[in-house]
Amino acid sequence: MIIKKLLPLAISLISLSLTAQDALTSKLYETYEKYKEPSLGKRRIKHADLKPLIDQIKSNPKFEVQKVGESIEGRDLNLISIGTGSENIFLWSQMHGDEPTATQAIFDIFHFLDSPDFEEEKAVILSKLKLHFLPMLNPDGAEVFTRRNALGVDINRDALRLQSPEGQTLKRLRDSLDASFGFNLHDQSRYYNAERTEKPATISYLATAYNYEKDINDVRAKAMKVIVFMDKIIQNYAPGQVGRYSDDFEPRAFGDNIAKWGTSLILIESGGFPEDREKQEIRKLNYVSILSALYTIATKSYESIPTEDYEKIPKNDRMLFDLKIANATYELKGKDYILDLGIIQDEADKKGHNDFYYRSSVTDQGDLSTFFAYNTFDATGYKIVPPKVATMETVSNPSKVLSQGIAYIKGTLPKEGFSVNMPLHRVGGDFELKGFNLRPGINPTFFLEKNGKLTHAVINGFLIDLSKPLEDQETGNGLIYR
């Protein structure tokens, strides 16, 4: 009888707690720009970009900064800690050098923790928890914007052999901190989608398994509950755009082993978001969801969340293209066929690994009705038309050139580089178009015609509406063929 009387009160308290957390999350999202670190505006960040920021933090008495190791090429690995609580929380980012989104968010979090705002909420977090951040675990990989370290090793597959100094540092810290929660912060391909939907998996979560059987012990259950909490937050800002990463056990992986060693491991993967190639909106979602997660860990409010809700998060799928052209008519050997084309706008790094250009490809073709894309064009009634080549040294009006079905310009080529800042390809004097044959792997460059009139160009995988000004469209870049 007493339990029946107390139950409504307990539900009311939980509801009140969740309402307070919703309000906190909303405020975090709305005020984010105040705390965003402005020097980290693009994905290709390097250790040198972080050094002055870490030096500033060293002079701040709120934080502790320790050099805890070095990369193979001698770059410092730093642990940045704050808080007085008895419960250790360990967050690390960029163990893959080309996965920087959460590294940026971590420095936004530092600004938040140092600010005079949100004093009540921060007091709760920092009195209950001690937070430990290791941003950019793989600075050598970040230097050349690649996944692996200077040894060519995937650090996330070095948890057993521990041959990489970066992996050794991560293991030593895990053991010394014995953190209750660990946040393993990654980026995933923008081509993942939430299963059976057209929506990108903007954020994917995983409570890593600690054995092949994927058993759920108390350590893993805690991670699942916090993930369910974080999922509900993301739904407010990217509805339907959360995925659940595969929990197949990988005995060499750090996440799986850290869960096995007793830390509730939360893997966060930053995927894709429409019109956000540099992942700045996703960075913001990392910031909001991580801070909210720290708050629920500090208050223990996550404990009332059913672990069963974790399985309700859609699985990750990989069924997305950048551009899908559906139902286009393609003529081959005098016969018409209906084709869908799935196009990926691949990134190619420029010299110095500070920027990139696009080198797109047809990834698949045929019946792609079960696939999705960031941009889908229904080409029913449109015919694919091969591109033309023209000779000219300068192009003053790219739009006019495209309207004539010309995609390749013959002339003197620049001495350096592989791309041009216009939707036309530059080719040498001996270049010839030897037939036109659509197939997976080729660069997607062609035109679309309807009722005998060219209506669209596809140049290096970007769809261009010929009836609209080029400056009002995303046109990518042309390529230089030597």
NORWO-V296124 format. One record per pair of residues at least 6 apart in sequence whose C-alpha atoms are under 7 Angstrom apart, sorted by the first residue. I is the first residue (numbers start at 1). J is the second residue. Records with the same first field share a line. If there is no record, write none. Layout:
I->J  J
//
This chain:
25->288  292
28->288
29->288
35->108  111  112
36->108
37->107  108
40->104
42->278
43->100  101  278
44->145  353  354  355
45->142
46->139  142  143
47->139
57->63
58->64  65
62->82
63->80  81  82
64->80  81  82
65->78  79  80  81
66->78  79  80
67->76  77  78  79
68->77  78  79  169
69->76  77  169
70->76  77  165
71->77  139  140  165  166
72->150  165
73->140
75->139
77->137
78->134
79->132  133  134
80->132  133  134
81->130  131  132  133
82->130  131  132
83->126  127  129  130  131
84->126  127  128  129  130
85->126  127  128  129  130
86->128  129  130
87->128  129  130  180
88->129  130  131  177  179  180
89->129  130  131  132  179  180  181  182
90->131  132  133  179  181  182  183
91->132  133  134  182  183  184
92->133  134  135  137  183  184  185
93->102  103  134  135  136  137  184  185  186
94->100  103  135  136  137  138  185  186
95->136  137  138  155  156
96->138  141  147  148
97->138  139  141  142  145  146  147  148
98->141  142  145  146  147
99->186  187
101->187  270  279  283
102->185  186  283  286
103->135  136
104->283
105->283  284  286  287
109->287
124->298
125->294  295  298
128->298
129->298
137->166
138->149  166
140->149  150
141->147  148  149  150
144->353
145->353
147->154
148->154  155
155->164  167
156->253  254
157->252  253  254
158->167  252  253
159->167  252  253  254
160->252
162->168
179->263
180->263  264
181->263  264  265
182->263  264  265  266
183->265  266  267
184->255  266  267  268
185->267  268  269
186->268  269  270
187->269  270  271
188->269  270  271
189->271
190->271  272
191->200  272  318  319  320  321
192->200  201  271  316  317  318  319  320
193->199  200  201  316  317  318  319  320
194->200  201  241  242  243  314  315  316  317
195->314  315  316  317
198->372  373
199->240  241
200->241  272  273
201->241  242  243  271  272  316
202->241  242  270  271  272  273  282
203->241  242  243  268  269  270  271
204->242  243  244  245  268  269  270
205->227  243  244  245  267  268  269
206->244  245  247  266  267  268
207->220  223  224  265  266  267
208->247  255  256  259  265
209->247  248  249  256
210->249  256  257  259  260
211->249
212->249
219->262  263  264
220->259  264
221->307
222->264
223->264  265  266
224->307  310
225->302  303  305  306  307
226->293  302
228->309  310
229->302
230->289  293
231->242
233->289
234->285
243->313  314  315  316
244->313  314  315  316
245->315  316
249->256
250->256
251->257
255->265
258->265
259->265
270->282
274->374
296->302
319->371  372
320->371  372  373
321->342  343  344  372  373  374
322->343  344  345  373  374  375
323->342  343  344  373  374  375  376
324->341  342  343  373  375  376  377
325->340  341  342  376  377  378  379
326->339  340  341  377  378  379
327->338  339  340  378  379  380
328->338  339  340  379  380  381  382  383  384
329->336  337  338  339  382  383  384
330->336  337  338  339  383  384
331->337
339->365  366  367
340->365  366  367  368
341->362  364  365  366
342->362  363  364  365
343->361  362  363  461
344->360  361  362  363
345->358  359  360  361  461
346->358  359  360
347->356  357  358  359
348->356  357  358  359
349->355  356  357
350->356  357
357->419
358->476  477
359->460
360->443  444  460  461
361->441  442  443  444  461
362->440  441  442  443  444
363->440  441
364->440
365->440
381->450
382->448  449  450
383->448  449  450
384->446  447  448  449
385->446  447  448  449
386->436  446  447
387->405  406  407  445  446  447
388->405  406  407  408
389->406  407  408  409
390->406  408  409  410
391->409  410  411
392->409  410  411
393->411  412
399->470
403->454  466
405->447
407->424  425
408->424  425  426  427
409->425  426  427
410->426  427  428  429
411->427  428  429
412->428
413->426  427  428
418->479  480
419->477  478  479  480
420->477  478  479  480
421->477  478
422->477  478
423->459  475  476  477  478
424->459  478
425->478  479  480
426->479  480  481
427->480  481  482
428->481  482
443->460
444->458  459  460  461
445->458  459  460  461
446->457  458  459
447->454  456  457  458
448->454  455  456  457
449->455
455->465  466  467
456->463  464  465  466
457->463  464  465  466
458->464
460->478
462->475  476
464->475
//
